[in-house]
């Protein structure tokens, strides 16, 4: 591992070694005779010895070193990271080859790794087939955002040409491919990179991100879709909390002290209660709650308008800072393929969004319209051909 700290005393040498597998370091206790000039903070070492129970309360085990070999020396004067110094993220990002040794970024990537494993395990354990949908595609998928276009520029010419003889883009969603696959495999999912070319410098507009998408055949209930969302959310959250408790604690303590994951599915609460019927509201109810809110919103809540992030966060707060399902959105807000509820003047479709504390919308889904005449009439409203 890598040396996180060196403390040499008259009778004993203490090292803290970290191999990246955990936020915690292993304490190494050695004879001072094993100290070397190049045994410094940041150096890579190989230590052999006996793992014994530690007499200190702060750690269970420690390593009594018999040999210490420096396999990668580090010049502490030119090394940009300093021992026991909390560097701002803006600073460590200047060093792409070293930034993951930073506690915050290391913890973040371990959490992401466990969350990814938890997502795959959930779907595999529930009979879903994992599909690798194309990254390069010719479809826009319901106009989900600005696209990155693939072009070829010859060295000897300034002219750009289409590599595939037709316009091709980096994918914004694997949904269309999954829908086809669901016609053969019943339950399918994909978890891959997606790209949006929206020129917005914010946390909610990333040029590249990974997105989980799933499709279920033979379901006629929005409740089935909500159950998948609920079970996935609980499973992944529980996985992260059990596998990365110290990493999560780091974020609670230093990064986002107001955001507690523990109240979602921790030891002292019942996760079933958090997804009870009181946490499922219709879009109509959501708009009424927002209209009666004591605070002023930047975007005035009106029926027929999409819910903004500020609205979603307020709804979560109003419901007790627990996950909230919002169902049955206005017909005109959603894509043509969502199932028409045929519910009179306030025309809605069978769609659902899951809102969570601190974030707002985390995921969404819908029933698909299976009635061909309704699909055809809706396509005609958009001026689209129904020949296919």
C-alpha positions in Angstrom: 0.0 0.0 0.0 0.9 3.7 0.3 2.2 5.4 3.4 -0.3 7.8 4.8 1.7 8.8 7.9 5.1 8.2 9.4 5.9 8.7 13.1 9.2 7.7 14.4 9.8 7.5 18.2 12.8 6.5 20.2 11.6 2.9 20.8 9.1 2.4 18.0 8.2 3.3 14.4 4.6 3.8 13.5 3.3 3.8 9.9 -0.2 4.0 8.6 -0.6 2.1 5.3 -3.6 2.3 2.9 -4.2 0.1 -0.1 -7.3 1.9 -1.4 -9.7 -0.8 -0.4 -11.0 1.2 2.6 -11.0 4.6 4.1 -9.3 3.0 7.1 -5.5 2.6 7.2 -3.6 -0.3 8.7 -1.2 0.7 11.5 2.2 -0.8 11.2 4.4 -1.1 14.3 8.1 -1.6 13.7 11.5 -1.4 15.3 13.2 2.0 14.5 16.0 0.2 12.9 13.7 -0.6 9.9 13.3 3.1 9.2 14.8 4.3 5.9 15.4 7.6 4.3 12.9 6.9 1.5 10.2 5.7 3.9 8.1 8.9 3.6 4.5 10.0 3.2 3.3 9.0 -0.2 5.8 6.2 -0.8 4.6 2.7 -1.8 5.8 0.0 0.5 5.7 -3.8 1.0 5.5 -4.8 4.6 5.7 -8.3 6.0 5.0 -9.3 9.6 2.4 -10.6 12.0 -1.1 -9.3 12.2 -2.0 -9.0 15.9 -4.8 -7.6 18.0 -4.2 -3.9 18.8 -4.2 -2.6 22.4 -5.7 0.7 21.2 -9.4 1.2 21.1 -9.4 3.0 17.8 -8.4 -0.1 15.8 -8.9 -3.8 16.0 -5.7 -5.1 14.5 -2.2 -3.8 13.7 0.8 -5.3 11.9 4.0 -6.0 13.7 6.5 -5.5 10.9 9.5 -7.8 10.4 10.5 -6.3 7.1 9.7 -3.0 5.3 10.6 -2.6 1.6 10.0 0.7 -0.2 8.9 -0.3 -3.7 8.0 3.3 -4.9 9.8 6.2 -3.2 8.2 9.6 -3.0 9.8 13.0 -2.8 7.8 14.7 -0.1 9.0 18.2 -1.2 7.7 18.0 -4.7 4.7 15.7 -4.0 1.6 17.9 -4.3 -0.4 16.1 -1.5 0.7 16.9 2.1 0.4 14.7 5.1 -2.6 15.4 7.4 -3.7 18.3 5.2 -7.3 18.6 3.9 -6.9 19.7 0.3 -9.8 21.4 -1.5 -11.2 19.3 -4.4 -10.4 22.1 -6.8 -6.7 21.6 -5.9 -6.5 17.8 -6.1 -8.3 17.8 -9.5 -5.2 19.4 -10.9 -3.4 16.1 -10.5 -5.4 13.4 -12.3 -2.9 10.7 -11.5 -3.0 11.4 -7.8 -6.4 12.8 -7.0 -7.9 9.4 -6.1 -5.6 9.2 -3.1 -7.7 12.0 -1.7 -10.1 10.6 0.9 -13.1 12.3 -0.5 -12.6 11.1 -4.1 -11.5 7.7 -2.9 -14.6 7.3 -0.8 -16.8 8.5 -3.6 -15.4 5.9 -6.1 -15.7 3.1 -3.6 -19.4 4.0 -2.9 -20.0 4.2 -6.7 -18.4 0.8 -7.2 -20.6 -0.8 -4.5 -23.7 0.9 -5.8 -22.9 -0.3 -9.3 -22.5 -3.9 -8.0 -25.7 -3.6 -6.0 -27.7 -2.4 -9.1 -26.4 -5.3 -11.2 -27.0 -7.8 -8.4 -30.6 -6.6 -7.9 -31.6 -7.0 -11.5 -29.7 -10.3 -12.0 -31.3 -11.7 -8.8 -34.8 -10.8 -10.1 -34.5 -12.4 -13.5 -33.5 -9.4 -15.7 -31.3 -9.9 -18.8 -28.5 -7.4 -19.0 -28.4 -5.8 -22.5 -25.4 -3.8 -23.8 -27.2 -1.1 -25.8 -25.3 0.8 -28.5 -23.2 3.9 -27.5 -23.2 5.1 -31.1 -26.7 5.4 -32.5 -28.8 7.2 -35.1 -31.8 7.8 -32.9 -32.6 10.7 -30.6 -34.9 8.8 -28.3 -37.8 11.3 -27.8 -35.7 14.4 -28.0 -34.1 13.8 -24.6 -31.5 16.5 -25.1 -28.8 18.0 -27.3 -26.7 15.3 -29.0 -23.0 14.8 -29.6 -22.7 14.1 -33.4 -20.1 11.7 -34.8 -18.1 13.2 -37.7 -15.0 12.2 -39.6 -12.5 14.8 -40.6 -9.8 13.6 -43.1 -6.2 14.8 -42.4 -5.8 16.2 -45.9 -9.2 17.9 -46.0 -11.1 20.3 -43.8 -14.4 18.7 -44.9 -16.3 16.6 -42.3 -18.2 13.5 -43.4 -20.7 11.0 -41.9 -18.8 7.9 -40.9 -21.9 5.7 -41.4 -23.3 7.7 -44.4 -26.1 8.9 -42.1 -25.9 11.2 -39.0 -24.9 9.3 -35.9 -24.7 10.4 -32.3 -23.5 9.4 -28.9 -26.6 7.8 -27.2 -28.8 9.8 -24.8 -30.7 6.7 -23.8 -30.9 2.9 -24.5 -34.6 2.9 -24.1 -35.6 2.2 -27.7 -33.2 -0.8 -27.9 -34.5 -2.1 -24.6 -38.1 -1.9 -25.7 -37.2 -4.2 -28.6 -35.4 -6.6 -26.4 -38.3 -6.7 -23.9 -40.3 -8.3 -26.7 -38.0 -11.3 -26.4 -36.7 -11.5 -22.9 -39.6 -10.1 -20.8 -37.4 -8.3 -18.2 -34.3 -6.4 -19.4 -32.0 -3.7 -18.2 -29.0 -1.7 -19.3 -26.5 0.3 -17.2 -24.1 2.2 -19.4 -22.8 5.6 -20.4 -25.1 8.2 -21.8 -24.3 11.6 -23.2 -26.0 15.0 -23.3 -24.6 18.0 -25.2 -26.5 20.6 -23.2 -24.1 23.5 -22.6 -24.9 24.0 -19.0 -22.3 24.1 -16.2 -24.3 22.6 -13.4 -24.4 19.4 -11.3 -27.7 18.4 -13.0 -26.4 18.7 -16.6 -23.5 16.3 -17.2 -21.9 15.7 -20.6 -21.4 12.0 -19.7 -23.1 9.9 -17.0 -24.2 6.4 -16.3 -27.9 5.6 -16.4 -29.9 2.6 -15.3 -32.8 1.7 -17.6 -35.2 -1.2 -17.4 -38.2 -2.5 -19.3 -40.8 -5.0 -18.1 -43.2 -6.9 -20.3 -46.6 -8.2 -19.3 -47.5 -5.6 -16.7 -50.6 -3.6 -16.5 -50.1 -1.9 -13.2 -48.1 1.3 -12.3 -47.8 -0.3 -8.9 -45.5 -3.0 -10.4 -43.2 -0.3 -11.7 -43.1 1.5 -8.4 -42.3 -1.8 -6.6 -39.3 -2.3 -8.8 -38.1 1.3 -8.1 -38.7 0.8 -4.4 -36.9 -2.5 -4.2 -34.0 -1.3 -6.3 -33.6 1.8 -4.1 -33.7 -0.1 -0.9 -31.3 -2.8 -2.1 -28.7 -0.4 -3.4 -28.9 1.9 -0.4 -28.6 -1.0 2.0 -25.6 -2.4 0.0 -23.8 0.9 0.2 -24.5 1.4 3.9 -23.3 -2.1 4.8 -20.3 -2.2 2.5 -19.1 1.4 2.8 -20.1 2.7 6.3 -17.0 4.7 6.9 -17.1 6.2 3.4 -20.7 7.3 3.8 -19.8 8.7 7.3 -17.1 10.8 5.7 -19.6 12.5 3.5 -22.1 13.0 6.3 -19.4 14.6 8.4 -17.5 16.8 6.0 -19.2 17.1 2.6 -22.9 17.2 3.1 -23.7 17.1 6.8 -27.4 18.0 6.2 -27.9 15.0 4.0 -28.3 11.8 5.9 -28.7 8.5 4.0 -29.3 6.7 7.3 -32.9 7.9 7.6 -33.7 6.2 4.4 -33.0 2.6 5.4 -30.9 2.5 8.5 -30.7 0.4 11.6 -33.2 2.5 13.6 -36.0 2.8 11.1 -38.4 0.5 9.2 -37.8 1.0 5.4 -41.4 -0.3 4.7 -42.9 2.8 6.4 -40.9 5.1 4.2 -42.7 3.8 1.1 -46.2 3.6 2.6 -49.2 4.9 0.9 -48.8 8.3 2.6 -45.7 8.8 0.4 -47.5 8.3 -2.9 -49.3 11.3 -4.2 -50.8 12.2 -7.5 -49.6 15.1 -9.7 -52.9 16.9 -8.9 -52.2 16.6 -5.1 -48.6 17.7 -5.6 -49.7 20.9 -7.4 -52.2 21.7 -4.6 -49.5 21.2 -2.0 -47.2 23.5 -3.8 -49.8 26.2 -4.3 -50.5 26.2 -0.5 -46.8 26.3 0.4 -45.8 29.2 2.6 -42.7 29.8 0.5 -42.3 31.6 -2.8 -41.0 29.6 -5.7 -38.9 30.9 -8.6 -41.2 28.9 -10.9 -44.9 29.3 -10.0 -46.6 25.9 -9.6 -49.5 25.6 -12.1 -51.4 22.5 -13.3 -50.0 21.4 -16.6 -46.5 22.6 -15.9 -43.6 20.3 -15.2 -42.3 20.1 -11.6 -39.1 21.9 -11.1 -36.3 20.8 -8.7 -37.4 23.4 -6.1 -40.9 21.9 -6.3 -39.6 18.3 -5.9 -37.5 19.1 -2.9 -40.4 20.9 -1.2 -42.7 17.9 -1.8 -40.1 15.6 -0.2 -39.8 18.0 2.8 -43.6 18.3 3.1 -43.9 14.5 3.3 -41.3 14.3 6.1 -38.0 14.0 4.2 -38.7 10.5 2.9 -38.9 9.2 -0.7 -42.1 10.2 -2.5 -43.8 8.8 -5.6 -45.7 11.2 -7.8 -48.1 9.5 -10.2 -50.4 10.4 -13.1 -48.8 13.4 -14.9 -50.6 15.6 -17.4 -51.1 14.0 -20.9 -49.4 16.9 -22.7 -46.3 16.8 -20.5 -45.2 13.3 -21.4 -44.1 11.4 -24.5 -46.7 9.9 -26.9 -46.1 6.2 -25.8 -47.2 6.7 -22.1 -50.6 5.0 -21.4 -53.6 7.3 -21.5 -55.6 7.2 -18.2 -58.7 8.5 -20.0 -59.7 10.4 -16.9 -61.7 13.3 -18.1 -61.0 17.0 -18.2 -57.6 16.7 -16.3 -56.2 14.4 -18.9 -53.3 12.3 -17.4 -51.1 9.4 -18.3 -49.8 6.5 -16.1 -46.4 7.9 -15.3 -44.4 8.0 -12.1 -41.4 9.9 -10.7 -39.5 8.9 -7.5 -38.4 12.0 -5.5 -35.8 11.6 -2.8 -34.3 13.9 -0.1 -31.6 16.3 -1.2 -31.9 15.5 -4.9 -35.5 15.7 -6.1 -36.3 13.3 -9.0 -34.1 10.2 -8.9 -35.9 8.0 -11.5 -39.1 7.8 -13.5 -41.2 5.3 -15.4 -44.5 4.7 -17.0 -46.9 2.1 -18.5 -46.7 2.0 -22.3 -49.8 2.6 -24.4 -50.7 -0.8 -26.0 -53.9 0.3 -27.7 -53.0 0.9 -31.3 -55.9 3.4 -32.2 -54.9 5.6 -29.3 -51.2 5.5 -30.3 -52.1 6.4 -33.9 -54.3 9.3 -32.9 -51.6 10.7 -30.7 -48.9 10.4 -33.4 -51.2 12.2 -35.8 -51.6 15.1 -33.2 -47.8 15.4 -33.4 -47.8 15.3 -37.2 -46.1 12.0 -37.4 -46.7 9.3 -39.9 -48.4 6.1 -38.7 -47.4 4.0 -41.8 -45.0 1.9 -39.9 
